[in-house]
């Protein structure tokens, strides 16, 4: 067997929000991987270390969780009035599969900083001190995002005193605006209803159905009532992720929801669309202890939300799911809105396994249909390592 030399590719390993990912400039990828297709997918799989039957990502940059098996490809924007095109790839852990069906809201917090440092934003748009406004075209979902990136002495400011539950150390605050976050090609509520009865096999739910709010905003999400599933809404990861039967049940519910939302044509296709839709369950506010040991008071939150990503309960909250939560909370009558007490609102603070998060949203009716102008949240980002990532030359 002949030995194949490794190649090296310029890359940056960045924490964005409560996620980590490997960032690339499109022009730095090998030529075969600069276009969508098998070569790009194989390259990113090898970078992350997937598929890994051991579930550890020992031979790659991934962290063997949905939050840490992520890749980003950036380029100068092809869209007018935008600075950078942002393409996100969620890499499966145990399968040779990269899901391009949605965005990562957490890593969005790092896109503006990487674009500035990587020369993808025109110099005349970057202040020496103050806040740079980076206009991002989210290529996966065809949406505009605006990142407000702090600058000091001509460099991106990464350190600061902004604290984000789910992240150990403070950093600089990055404000993110998700403009018109509803689905670009279809309705915000694909079934036409704020609440549906999702029909399910009785082996999944004895009653044969569950109330569900199914929404396309930020990322397609299926919201359920925690009580209908036998939960309080205060659960931490070990309560869900330690039970394979529970995870299989959630995955089957996700598949039926995806079918009802029109995202797939048959249930089997859900296996090839792991990143979307998300499943989340909601409950009225209640006291609990976060995974860090921090007490969370019901008086400090509007509701509790727990969400699953890539088949596991998330350790905090996906940024795109937070967009969906804020959007649904702003629309009277959804399960999220009702769990938060009902009525009109333009912001919501919810509890998640790592703590709390506040997200703002402005909803209004347009021609009889609900629309959301934008969703706003604060995250942080920090470069962890930069240089080159190495993979075998025959990996793609």
C-alpha positions as CSV (number, residue, x, y, z in Angstrom):
1,X,0.0,0.0,0.0
2,X,1.5,3.3,-1.1
3,X,1.6,6.2,1.5
4,X,-0.4,9.3,0.6
5,X,1.1,12.6,1.9
6,X,-1.1,14.9,3.9
7,X,-2.2,18.2,2.6
8,X,-2.7,21.3,4.7
9,X,-5.5,23.8,4.3
10,X,-5.7,27.2,6.0
11,X,-8.3,27.1,8.7
12,X,-9.4,28.7,11.9
13,X,-11.0,27.0,14.9
14,X,-13.5,29.3,16.5
15,X,-16.0,29.3,19.3
16,X,-19.2,31.1,18.3
17,X,-21.9,31.3,21.0
18,X,-22.1,27.8,22.6
19,X,-20.7,26.0,19.6
20,X,-17.3,25.5,18.0
21,X,-16.5,25.0,14.3
22,X,-13.7,24.9,11.7
23,X,-13.8,28.0,9.5
24,X,-12.5,28.2,6.0
25,X,-12.3,30.8,3.3
26,X,-13.7,29.4,0.1
27,X,-10.7,30.3,-1.9
28,X,-8.4,28.4,0.5
29,X,-10.1,25.1,-0.1
30,X,-8.6,22.7,-2.7
31,X,-10.1,23.5,-6.1
32,X,-12.3,20.3,-6.2
33,X,-13.9,21.4,-2.9
34,X,-14.7,24.9,-3.9
35,X,-18.1,23.8,-5.3
36,X,-20.8,21.9,-3.6
37,X,-20.6,18.1,-4.0
38,X,-18.9,14.9,-3.0
39,X,-15.4,16.3,-2.8
40,X,-16.4,19.1,-0.4
41,X,-18.4,16.8,1.8
42,X,-15.6,14.2,2.0
43,X,-13.0,16.9,2.8
44,X,-15.1,18.3,5.7
45,X,-15.9,14.8,7.0
46,X,-12.2,14.0,7.2
47,X,-11.5,17.4,8.8
48,X,-14.0,16.7,11.6
49,X,-13.1,13.0,11.9
50,X,-16.4,11.5,10.7
51,X,-17.8,8.9,10.4
52,X,-16.5,7.7,13.8
53,X,-18.1,4.4,15.0
54,X,-16.4,5.1,18.4
55,X,-18.3,8.4,18.7
56,X,-15.2,10.3,19.9
57,X,-13.8,12.2,16.8
58,X,-10.3,11.2,18.0
59,X,-8.8,11.5,14.5
60,X,-10.3,14.9,13.6
61,X,-11.2,18.4,14.8
62,X,-14.7,17.5,15.9
63,X,-15.8,17.2,19.5
64,X,-18.3,14.3,19.0
65,X,-21.4,16.5,19.8
66,X,-23.8,18.4,17.7
67,X,-22.3,21.7,19.0
68,X,-18.7,20.8,18.0
69,X,-19.0,18.9,14.7
70,X,-19.5,22.0,12.6
71,X,-17.9,23.6,9.6
72,X,-18.2,27.0,7.9
73,X,-17.2,28.2,4.5
74,X,-17.0,32.0,3.8
75,X,-16.5,34.1,0.7
76,X,-16.9,37.6,-0.5
77,X,-20.6,38.0,-1.0
78,X,-22.2,37.4,-4.4
79,X,-25.3,39.4,-3.2
80,X,-25.7,43.1,-3.5
81,X,-25.4,45.1,-0.3
82,X,-23.8,42.2,1.6
83,X,-20.2,41.7,2.7
84,X,-19.9,38.0,3.1
85,X,-21.6,34.7,2.0
86,X,-21.9,32.3,4.9
87,X,-22.3,28.5,4.3
88,X,-22.8,26.1,7.2
89,X,-22.2,22.4,7.2
90,X,-23.4,20.2,10.1
91,X,-21.2,17.1,10.0
92,X,-22.8,13.8,11.3
93,X,-20.8,12.0,13.9
94,X,-21.4,8.3,13.0
95,X,-22.4,8.7,9.4
96,X,-20.6,9.9,6.2
97,X,-23.1,12.8,5.9
98,X,-22.9,16.6,5.9
99,X,-26.3,18.4,6.4
100,X,-26.6,21.7,4.5
101,X,-30.3,22.2,5.2
102,X,-30.0,24.9,7.8
103,X,-28.0,27.6,9.6
104,X,-26.1,27.6,12.8
105,X,-27.1,30.6,14.8
106,X,-24.3,30.2,17.4
107,X,-21.5,30.2,14.9
108,X,-23.1,33.2,13.2
109,X,-21.6,35.2,16.1
110,X,-18.2,34.3,14.7
111,X,-18.8,35.0,11.0
112,X,-18.5,38.8,11.1
113,X,-15.2,38.6,13.1
114,X,-13.7,36.0,10.8
115,X,-14.8,37.9,7.7
116,X,-13.1,41.1,9.0
117,X,-9.9,39.3,10.0
118,X,-9.9,37.3,6.7
119,X,-10.1,40.4,4.5
120,X,-13.6,39.6,3.3
121,X,-15.1,43.0,4.4
122,X,-14.1,46.2,2.5
123,X,-11.6,48.2,4.7
124,X,-13.6,51.4,4.4
125,X,-16.5,49.7,6.2
126,X,-14.4,48.8,9.2
127,X,-13.9,51.5,11.9
128,X,-10.7,51.5,13.8
129,X,-12.6,51.8,17.1
130,X,-16.3,51.2,17.7
131,X,-18.6,48.6,16.1
132,X,-18.3,47.2,12.6
133,X,-21.6,46.3,10.9
134,X,-21.1,43.1,8.8
135,X,-23.9,42.2,6.4
136,X,-24.0,38.5,6.1
137,X,-25.8,36.5,3.4
138,X,-26.8,33.1,5.0
139,X,-26.5,30.9,1.9
140,X,-28.1,27.8,3.4
141,X,-31.5,29.5,3.9
142,X,-31.2,32.6,1.8
143,X,-31.5,35.2,4.6
144,X,-29.8,38.4,5.7
145,X,-28.1,38.6,9.1
146,X,-26.3,41.6,10.5
147,X,-23.5,41.2,13.0
148,X,-22.3,44.1,15.1
149,X,-18.7,43.3,15.8
150,X,-16.7,45.4,18.4
151,X,-13.4,46.9,17.1
152,X,-10.4,48.2,19.1
153,X,-7.2,49.7,17.6
154,X,-8.2,48.3,14.2
155,X,-8.6,44.7,15.4
156,X,-11.6,42.6,16.2
157,X,-12.2,42.8,20.0
158,X,-12.7,39.3,21.4
159,X,-12.2,39.8,25.1
160,X,-14.7,41.5,27.4
161,X,-17.1,41.1,30.3
162,X,-20.2,39.7,28.5
163,X,-21.3,36.5,30.0
164,X,-23.2,33.8,28.1
165,X,-24.8,30.9,29.9
166,X,-23.2,27.7,28.5
167,X,-19.8,29.4,27.9
168,X,-17.3,29.2,30.7
169,X,-15.5,32.5,30.3
170,X,-16.7,36.1,29.5
171,X,-15.9,37.7,26.2
172,X,-16.9,40.6,24.0
173,X,-20.5,41.0,23.2
174,X,-21.6,40.5,19.5
175,X,-25.1,41.6,18.7
176,X,-26.8,39.6,16.0
177,X,-29.9,40.7,14.0
178,X,-31.7,38.0,12.0
179,X,-33.7,39.9,9.4
180,X,-37.1,38.5,8.3
181,X,-36.1,35.1,9.8
182,X,-39.2,33.2,8.5
183,X,-38.7,30.6,5.7
184,X,-37.7,32.3,2.4
185,X,-39.7,29.9,0.2
186,X,-42.8,29.0,2.2
187,X,-45.1,30.0,5.0
188,X,-43.8,30.7,8.6
189,X,-46.4,28.1,9.7
190,X,-46.3,25.5,7.0
191,X,-49.5,23.8,8.1
192,X,-51.4,27.1,8.2
193,X,-52.1,26.7,11.9
194,X,-50.5,28.1,15.1
195,X,-51.2,24.8,16.9
196,X,-51.8,21.4,15.2
197,X,-52.6,18.0,16.4
198,X,-49.6,16.0,15.2
199,X,-50.8,12.4,14.5
200,X,-48.4,9.8,15.8
201,X,-48.4,6.0,16.2
202,X,-49.8,4.9,19.6
203,X,-46.5,3.2,20.5
204,X,-45.1,6.7,20.6
205,X,-48.0,8.5,22.2
206,X,-50.9,6.6,23.8
207,X,-53.4,9.3,22.7
208,X,-52.2,9.0,19.1
209,X,-51.4,12.7,18.7
210,X,-49.7,15.6,20.4
211,X,-50.3,19.3,20.3
212,X,-47.5,21.0,18.2
213,X,-46.5,24.4,17.0
214,X,-44.5,23.8,13.8
215,X,-42.7,26.9,12.6
216,X,-40.1,27.9,9.9
217,X,-38.2,30.8,11.5
218,X,-34.5,30.7,12.1
219,X,-34.7,27.0,11.6
220,X,-37.6,24.7,11.1
221,X,-38.8,23.7,14.6
222,X,-41.4,21.5,16.2
223,X,-42.5,22.7,19.6
224,X,-44.3,20.4,22.0
225,X,-45.7,20.8,25.5
226,X,-43.3,19.2,28.0
227,X,-46.2,17.9,30.1
228,X,-47.7,16.0,27.1
229,X,-44.4,14.1,27.0
230,X,-44.2,13.4,30.7
231,X,-41.6,16.1,31.4
232,X,-41.4,19.2,33.6
233,X,-39.4,21.3,31.2
234,X,-36.5,21.5,33.7
235,X,-34.6,18.5,32.5
236,X,-30.9,18.5,32.0
237,X,-29.0,16.5,29.4
238,X,-28.6,13.3,31.4
239,X,-32.3,12.9,31.9
240,X,-32.8,12.6,28.1
241,X,-29.5,11.6,26.5
242,X,-28.9,8.6,28.9
243,X,-32.0,6.8,27.6
244,X,-31.7,5.4,24.1
245,X,-35.4,4.5,24.0
246,X,-36.3,8.2,24.7
247,X,-34.0,9.4,22.0
248,X,-35.5,7.0,19.5
249,X,-39.0,8.3,20.4
250,X,-37.9,11.9,19.9
251,X,-36.4,11.0,16.5
252,X,-39.6,9.3,15.4
253,X,-41.6,12.3,16.5
254,X,-39.2,14.6,14.6
255,X,-39.7,12.5,11.4
256,X,-43.5,12.7,11.6
257,X,-43.2,16.4,12.2
258,X,-40.9,16.9,9.3
259,X,-43.3,15.0,7.1
260,X,-46.2,17.2,8.3
261,X,-44.2,20.3,7.7
262,X,-43.5,19.2,4.1
263,X,-39.7,19.1,4.6
264,X,-39.6,15.4,3.5
265,X,-41.7,13.2,1.3
266,X,-41.5,10.0,3.4
267,X,-40.4,9.1,6.9
268,X,-37.2,7.4,5.8
269,X,-35.9,10.7,4.4
270,X,-35.6,12.1,8.0
271,X,-32.4,10.1,8.5
272,X,-30.7,12.2,5.7
273,X,-31.9,15.5,7.2
274,X,-30.6,15.3,10.7
275,X,-30.0,19.0,11.2
276,X,-33.5,20.1,10.5
277,X,-36.2,20.3,11.8
278,X,-35.4,20.6,15.5
279,X,-37.7,19.3,18.3
280,X,-38.2,21.3,21.4
281,X,-40.5,21.1,24.4
282,X,-41.8,24.0,26.4
283,X,-43.2,24.6,29.9
284,X,-44.2,27.5,32.1
285,X,-41.4,29.0,34.3
286,X,-40.2,26.9,37.2
287,X,-37.2,26.9,39.5
288,X,-34.3,24.5,38.6
289,X,-30.6,24.1,38.9
290,X,-28.6,24.6,35.7
291,X,-25.9,22.2,34.6
292,X,-23.2,24.5,36.1
293,X,-24.9,24.4,39.5
294,X,-26.3,27.8,39.1
295,X,-29.9,28.2,40.5
296,X,-32.4,29.5,38.0
297,X,-35.5,31.2,39.5
298,X,-38.9,31.1,37.9
299,X,-39.2,34.8,38.6
300,X,-36.3,35.5,36.2
301,X,-37.7,33.6,33.1
302,X,-40.8,33.6,31.0
303,X,-40.8,29.9,30.3
304,X,-38.5,26.8,30.1
305,X,-37.4,25.3,26.8
306,X,-35.4,22.2,26.1
307,X,-34.3,21.4,22.5
308,X,-32.8,18.4,20.7
309,X,-30.1,18.7,18.1
310,X,-28.7,15.9,16.0
311,X,-30.5,13.4,18.1
312,X,-29.5,14.6,21.6
313,X,-30.7,17.1,24.1
314,X,-28.6,20.3,23.6
315,X,-26.5,21.5,26.5
316,X,-27.7,25.0,26.1
317,X,-29.8,26.4,23.2
318,X,-29.0,26.5,19.5
319,X,-29.0,30.0,18.2
320,X,-31.4,29.3,15.3
321,X,-33.8,27.6,17.7
322,X,-33.6,30.7,19.9
323,X,-34.8,32.6,16.9
324,X,-37.7,30.2,16.5
325,X,-38.5,30.5,20.2
326,X,-38.5,34.3,20.1
327,X,-40.6,34.3,17.0
328,X,-43.2,31.9,18.3
329,X,-43.3,33.6,21.7
330,X,-44.2,36.9,19.9
331,X,-47.2,35.4,18.2
332,X,-50.2,35.0,20.5
333,X,-51.6,31.4,20.6
334,X,-48.6,29.3,19.8
335,X,-47.5,26.7,22.4
336,X,-44.4,28.8,23.1
337,X,-46.4,32.0,23.6
338,X,-48.9,30.2,25.9
339,X,-46.2,28.6,28.0
340,X,-44.8,32.1,28.5
341,X,-48.2,33.3,29.7
342,X,-49.8,34.4,26.4
343,X,-50.5,37.9,25.0
344,X,-48.3,40.1,22.9
345,X,-44.6,40.5,23.6
346,X,-41.5,41.7,21.9
347,X,-38.9,39.8,23.9
348,X,-38.7,36.6,25.8
349,X,-36.2,35.2,28.4
350,X,-36.2,31.5,28.6
351,X,-34.5,28.9,30.7
352,X,-32.3,26.2,29.1
353,X,-30.1,23.5,30.6
354,X,-27.1,25.8,31.0
355,X,-29.0,28.9,32.2
356,X,-31.1,31.6,30.5
357,X,-31.2,33.6,27.3
358,X,-33.0,36.7,26.3
359,X,-34.1,37.2,22.7
360,X,-36.1,40.0,21.2
361,X,-38.6,39.7,18.3
362,X,-41.1,42.1,16.7
363,X,-44.1,40.3,15.2
364,X,-47.0,41.9,13.2
365,X,-49.7,40.8,10.7
366,X,-49.2,41.5,7.0
367,X,-52.1,40.8,4.8
368,X,-53.6,38.6,7.4
369,X,-50.5,36.5,8.0
370,X,-48.0,36.7,10.8
371,X,-44.5,38.1,10.0
372,X,-41.5,38.9,12.0
373,X,-39.2,41.8,10.9
374,X,-36.2,40.7,12.9
375,X,-35.0,38.8,15.9
376,X,-32.1,40.1,18.0
377,X,-29.8,38.4,20.4
378,X,-26.4,38.8,21.9
379,X,-23.7,36.1,21.7
380,X,-19.9,36.1,21.8
381,X,-17.1,34.6,19.8
382,X,-13.4,33.8,20.2
383,X,-10.7,32.4,17.9
384,X,-9.2,29.3,19.6
385,X,-6.6,28.3,17.0
386,X,-5.5,29.4,13.6
387,X,-3.2,28.0,11.0
388,X,-3.6,24.9,8.9
389,X,-5.7,21.7,9.2
390,X,-4.1,18.6,7.8
391,X,-5.9,15.7,6.1
392,X,-4.6,12.8,3.9
393,X,-4.4,13.9,0.3
394,X,-6.6,11.1,-0.9
395,X,-9.4,11.8,1.6
396,X,-11.5,13.6,-1.0
